[in-house]
Amino acid sequence: MSIPQLGLIITPPNLKLYIKAPDLDINTRAPDLTVRTTSPEIIIDLRESFNSMGLKDIAAAMRDVVEEARATVLQGIERRADEGDAMGRANGPSVTALADEASKPKEKKLEIGLMPSVPPKISAKPGTIKGYYSPGDVSVRLNRGGVNGNFRWGKIEGYLEGEPSVDIKA
């Protein structure tokens, strides 16, 4: 008698995993602050102060010269008229007395001031400060990961390696 042998076909179980790691995208934008300034202006007008001390600008000096010339002309006209009136009177002054009086040197006063009598005009234009702000930003995007699996069950198959037989001998 032959003992049949049993054969086995073993297929092991199989698990294949496909893993995709999660990914986190982070984008940041920094905040921005922009400051723009304009400087203040201070304006100091010293013309009137200088004029009061005798240090005149061209326009003020011209006005003074014109006024002085006008006054001199009016005084000259008035003096000539007075001289003519005096000569017309019988007991008036003589021509030589009038000439002597006219030839006398006249005093001219020059005044120099050390301190202005008029304060300077001071004006100011304030500066400005303007700020422009844009806030920062953070954006986050998540790419999810995943796990995929492929599983195959194992199996065991049995078979007989030979035909079962019984040998009888006598």
Residue pairs with C-beta under 8 A, 6 or more apart in sequence:
1 165
1 166
1 167
2 162
2 164
2 165
2 167
4 160
4 161
4 162
4 163
4 164
5 160
5 161
5 162
6 158
6 159
6 160
6 161
7 158
7 159
7 160
7 161
8 156
8 157
8 158
8 159
9 156
9 157
9 158
9 159
10 154
10 155
10 156
11 154
11 155
11 156
11 157
12 154
13 151
13 152
13 153
13 154
14 150
14 151
14 152
14 154
15 149
15 150
15 151
15 152
16 149
16 150
16 151
17 147
17 148
17 149
17 150
18 146
18 147
18 148
18 149
18 150
19 145
19 146
19 147
20 145
20 146
20 147
21 145
22 142
22 143
22 144
22 145
23 142
23 143
23 145
24 140
24 141
24 142
24 143
25 140
25 141
25 142
25 143
26 138
26 139
26 140
27 138
27 139
27 140
27 141
28 136
28 137
28 138
28 139
29 136
29 137
29 138
30 136
31 133
31 134
31 135
31 136
32 132
32 133
32 134
32 136
33 131
33 132
33 133
34 131
34 132
34 133
35 129
35 130
35 131
35 132
36 129
36 130
36 131
36 132
37 127
37 128
37 129
37 130
38 127
38 128
39 127
40 124
40 125
40 126
40 127
41 124
41 125
41 127
42 122
42 123
42 124
42 125
43 122
43 123
43 124
43 125
44 120
44 121
44 122
45 120
45 121
45 122
45 123
46 120
47 57
47 60
48 116
48 118
48 120
48 121
49 116
49 118
49 119
49 120
50 56
50 57
50 116
51 57
51 60
51 118
52 113
52 116
52 117
52 118
53 112
53 113
53 114
53 115
53 116
53 117
54 110
54 111
54 112
54 113
56 64
79 102
83 98
85 92
86 92
86 93
86 98
87 93
87 95
87 98
